[in-house]
Amino acid sequence: MQMRRVVITGIGAIAPSGIGIDEFWNSLLHGRSGIKKITQFDVSSYPCQVAGIVSDFDPLDYIDPKSANRLSRFAQFAYGSAQMAVEDSGIDFGRGNPYRMGVFVGSAIGGGDIIERQYNIFVEKGSRRISPYSVFSISAASASGIIGCEFNLKGPNMTIATGCNAGLDAIYYACSTLQLGDADVMIVSTGESPVTPLGQALFCATGFLSRNNGAPEKSIKPFDVNADGTALGEGGACIIVEELRHALNRGAKIYGEIIACSALNEAFDMIEVDSNNETMVANFKLALRKAGIRAQDIDYINAHGNGMVSYDRSETGAIKRAFGECAYDIPVTSIKPITGQSMSATGLLQIITALLVMKNSLIPPTTNLQTPAPGCDLNYVQHHYLEKEVRTALENAHGFGGRITTLIVTAFAQGEFV
């Protein structure tokens, strides 16, 4: 049986660097970072005092006040970006079979902001003052639930909580659902809101966050000799994925086709990376094999590149081993200096970046990369954007617990479908 083909027909982004696709894309091209000094709460005692903050987001632009008040910030981001992607796709869910349409949401943290808020109410005022909607609001499943309800989607509805990989993993499972014939259209959305008093403190305690508090926009330096860690980010992103024939039958515009999803695990350590990078090498090769292409067919790599030295070196080494001599010809970038480490949202922002790169033939630079660190000697795009036609791009995520997820997306020409 021939595998059903999966295409992307709608995109939406709520990022620290800009709300909406145009603002997000321009921030990438021109290196406008969304990393700022945290002002929502007192961070004077925190080692890291910066994060990627979505400053101008109003949930009432996307959802009614009653529903907005019952949702945590991560779910508001996921729902808002889903609204954007649905509008961009031009799809009318009311005209299709609701049992053939579904929702997958990725979120690493879920409603942590609600947990902190309601706990404070509990301590100060007692259990009787806790909101009756809190159980729903704190759940990572609340975002997929509200999206399904609002669009009347009665097909598969799931939440993926695999940390930084959750966005790409949600795409992985959505593609599998479409390829197996269990649905024709899937909303794949993400949302994160980890920048809370406790959330920031928890990540500070790991020692993984940058201490470059004096220049927030320069805090994340992927692959750079002066890198000293990453910074948290919040936001959401969404794509609409469809079975190809379904998309063509409704005359949808197609941003690109997902030709491979692969996921493996280092099984090495919950936090530290496996420096021999064998699993990442295997995952890159698995993705190429599933896509039916060669290493030299990859025109662009959007890397995990989080500014943590061990992660950046491991990823660089894996790219060199998996792609051989081709590795030095492929442009490589990271978007995290612009977005922060937005966990699940970053994965979807990465694939949206790749789609816009293919559309515009422009590759954004890796902001803040000035002097590559020893061993980091790939063809990183630095200083300003690169004009280059890109047909096939690879996105990679490398999360805590050794999770590695890789996607390959390619341009789609209307005449290719028979």
N, C-alpha and C positions, 0 to 999 in steps of 0.2 A: 504494500500500500504506500502510495506517495505521501510524504509528509506535507501537511498543510503549511502554507507559508504565512508568516506573521509580519505585518507592517505597522508603522507608527503613523497615525493620522491626526494627532492633536497634541499640543504641548502647553504647559503652564508652569510658571515659576514665581515663587515668593522668596527672595533671597535677601540677605543682609545688604547686598550691594545694589538691589533694585527690585521693585515689584513689577512683574510683567516681563515678557520676553525681550522687548526692545531695551528696557533699562538694564536687564541682566546682561544681555549681549554687549551693550556698549561699555558696561563696567569691566567686562573681561578684556575687550579689545584695548581699552585705554588704561588698564591697571588701576581702576578705582576700587579700592578695598572697602569692604563693609565691616572690617574689624574696628571696634571703637572702645573707648573707656566705658566700663559698666557704670551706669548712673542709677539704675533701678533700685539698688540697695547698697549698703555700705561695704566696700571692698578694701578698705584701708589696711586690713590685717591679712589680706589674701596675697599669696606669692604671685599669682596671675590675676590682673585686674582688668583684663580686656576680653572681648568676645565679639563674635559676629552677631549684631543685633539688627532685627528688622524694625526700623524706627517708625515708619509711616503706615503701618498696617492697621486697618479698621475692619474687624470681622463683619460689621454691618454693611459693608460694601458687597458682601457675598451671601449673607444668611440673615434671617429674621432675628430680631433682638431676643426673643424667647429661646430659640435654639442656641444662639451664640452664648447666652448666659449659662447654658448647661454644658457647654463644651470647654475642654481645656484648650490651652493655646496651641498645642501640637495638632489637635483635631481641627481647629479653626484654619491652621495653615494647610492641612491636607485637603480640607473641604474647599477652601478658597482657590487653591491651585487646580483642584479638579474642575471647579466651575470654569476657570480660564481654559483648561484643556478641552472641555466639552464644547465651549463656545468656539474655540479655534478649529475644532474638528468639523463643525457643522452638522454633527450627528443629531438626529431626532430620536431619542430613545422611545418615545411614545409610538413610533411607527414600526417597531420591531417586536420580536418575541421576548418578553422580559426574562424568561427562563433561559435564554441563550446569551444573556448579558450579565456581567458580574463585576466584582470589585476586589482587588488585592491592595492592601496598604502595608507599607513598611514603616516601622517605628522602633527605635532602640529603647527609648525612655518612656514613651507614653505620657500619661498625665501627671508627671512628677510635681508640676506646679500646684495642682489641685490637692495632692497629698499634703504638701507643706502647708498650704493655706488652711485646709480643714483640720490639720493637726493643731495648728496654732489656735484655731477657734475652740477645738476640744479642750486644750489645756487652759485657755483663758475663761471660757464660758460654759464648758460642760457638753456632754453628749447630745443634749436636747437641741443644741443650736447648730448641729451639723446638717448640711444640706442633704435632703433626701435623694438628690441626683448625683451625689458624689461617687457612689459605687460605679455608676455608668461613666462619669466624667474621668475617673482615674484610669479606666481600662484602656489598654492599647487598642482594643477592638472597637472602641467608640467611634473612631474615624471611619472605618469601613462600614460600620452600622449606619451612621448618618448619611453617608454618601449613597449607600444602597437605598435607604428610605427616600431620600430627596429625589432620586432619579428613577425610582421604582424598578430597580434591578434585582431580579429574583434568582439569578444564576449563582455560581460560586462566589462566596464572600468570606475572605480570610485576612488575617493580620499576620505578617511575618516580623519576628522580633529577633533578628540575628545581628544586632549591633550595627556597626558601620557598613556591613554588607547588606542590610535589610532592604535598601532600595533596589539594588541590582538583583537580590534574591527574589523580591516580589515580581520583578520582570521575568526572571527565570521561570517561576511557577505559573505566571500568567501565560507565557509562551507555551509551556507544556500543556496547559488547559486548552488553549486554542488548537495546538497541533493534534491533540488527542480527540478533538471534535466535541468537547464538552461545553463549548461556548463559541460565539462568533465575535464578540466584542468584550474587552475588559478595560475598565479604568484601573490604572496602576498609579497610586498616589503615595506620598510620604509626608510626614510631619515630625518636627522635633522642636522641643523647647526646654533644653537642659540648663539654660542660664538662669538659675534660681539661687538663693543663698546657700542651700544645701548642695544643690547640683554642682555649682562652681567649686564649693569646698571639697566635695568628694573627688573631683577630677584634679584639683590642686594637690590633694594628698598623694596622688600617684606619682607626682614629679614629672609628668609628661607635658605640662603646659608651659609655654614660653613666659619668661619674666621680663620681656621687653615692654614694660608698661609705659615708658616714656614716648614710644612711637607705635601706637597700636596697629596702624596699617602696615608696619614692617615686622610684626611679631612672627609670622609664619614664613620660613625661608626654605622651601623644599630643595633638597639636593645641594644646599649651600654650605660652605665651610663654616659659616657662623650660625648655622641653625641651632636653636636651643629648645625646640619643642613646638607644639601645636597650640591652637586656641579653639575653644568651643564655638559653635555657631548654631543659630536657630533658623527655622524657615520650613518651606515645603516645596514640593515639585510634583508634577503629574504628567503622565503620557497616556494617550489612548492607543491601545494596540488592537488590531483587527486581523481576522483571517483575510487574506488577500482578495479573494473573490467577493467577499462581503463588502470590502472597501471599494472595489472597482464598480460593483453594481450600484452603489449609491453615489458614485462620482466623487469620491473623497480625494482631497489632495494627500499625497503620500510623501512624508519626510524621508523615510528610509525603511529598510527591511532588516529585521534582526535575523542573522543567519547562524548564530551560535551563542549558546549560554553554557558555561561550564562552572562547576564549583567543587572544590576539594578542601581538605583540612590538614594542616600541618601536624596536628595531634602531638604538639611539642610542649607548649606552655600556655597558660591562660592569658598571659600578658606579653611576655618576651617573644620575639620572632626567632624562627629557625634560620640561623645565619647561612646554612648551606643551601637554602632556598630551593631545594629539590622539588618540593610540592608545588611551588609557584611555577617553576619551569614546566612541570608535568601538566599543570592546569592551562598554561599558555598553549602548549602543544596539543592538549585535548581540544581546546577551543578552535584552533586552526584545523584540526582533523574533522571536527564536527561541521565546520563551515565549508570544508572541501576546498580550502585555499592553501597557498604556500606563505611562508614568512614574508617573502618579498612583496606579497599582495597587500600587506598592511601599509596604509599611507600615513597613519597618524595614531599615536597612543595617548590617551588621556589617563594619566597614571594616578594611583592613590596619593602619592606624594604629600604626606601630611606634615613634613617638617621635623619629624622625629628621626634622629640620625639612623638608628638601627633599621627602621622601616624603610627609609629611603635607600639605604645601601643594599638591603635585601632585594628590594624591587628592581633597582638598577642592575644588580648582578643577575637576577632571574631573566630580565629582558635580554641581556647580553648572551646568556647561555641558551635561551630558547630561540632567539632570532639569529644567532651567529653574526656573521659579517653584516647582515642586513640591519642589525640593531643600530649601527652607527649612521644609517641613512634615514631612519624613521624619526620625524619630529616628535618630541615628547613634551607634554606640558602637565602642570597641575593647576587646578582652579582654587585650591584651598586658601592661598593667600588672600583671595577675594571673598570667599564664602565662609571661611572658618571650617572647622571640623564639624559639619552639620550632620554627621552620622548618616542615617538612612537617606536624608534629603540629598546629600552630596552625590550619591550614586546616580540618582535621576538627573540632577543638575549636570553631571558628567555626560550622560548620554544626550541630554538636550544640547549641551555644548558641541558634542560631536556632530549632531544633526545640523546645527547652525554653521559649523565649520564647513560641512559638505555643501550647504546651500550657498554660502557666501565666498567660498574659496579663500578664507582667511583663518589663520590659526593664532589664537590669542597667546601672549607670552606667559611664562611662569613669573609672575610678579615677585620681586625681592630676590630672585636668583641672580647674584652678582658674580660670585666666584665658586664654581662647583667644588664640592668636597672631594678629597682623595677617593678614587674608586667610582665616583659619579662622573662619568665621562661620555655620556650619551649625547645625542643631538637635541639637547634641550633648547626650546625656543625661549630666548632671553630678550629683555629690554623693550621690544616692540613686536607687534604682530607680524606674522609671516604670510605673504601671499603665496598660496599653493592650492592647486586643485586636489581635493581629497575625495576618493570614492569609497574607501573602506577604512573604518576606524575601530580601534580596540579600547575598551574601558576596563579598568581593574579596580577592585576593592580588596583591602587586606585588613581584617579586623581582629579584635581581641579574641583569644581562643584559637588563633591560627586559621580563621576562616578566610578563604580566597575565592572570589567570584569574578569571572571574566565574561564580558559580552563583546560580540563583534556585530557591528551594524554596517550596512552598505547602502549606497545610493540606489534608487529604484527608477528605472526608465519605463514609461508606460508601455512601450512596444515590446518589452521583454516577456510579458505574460502571454501564454498561449492557452 
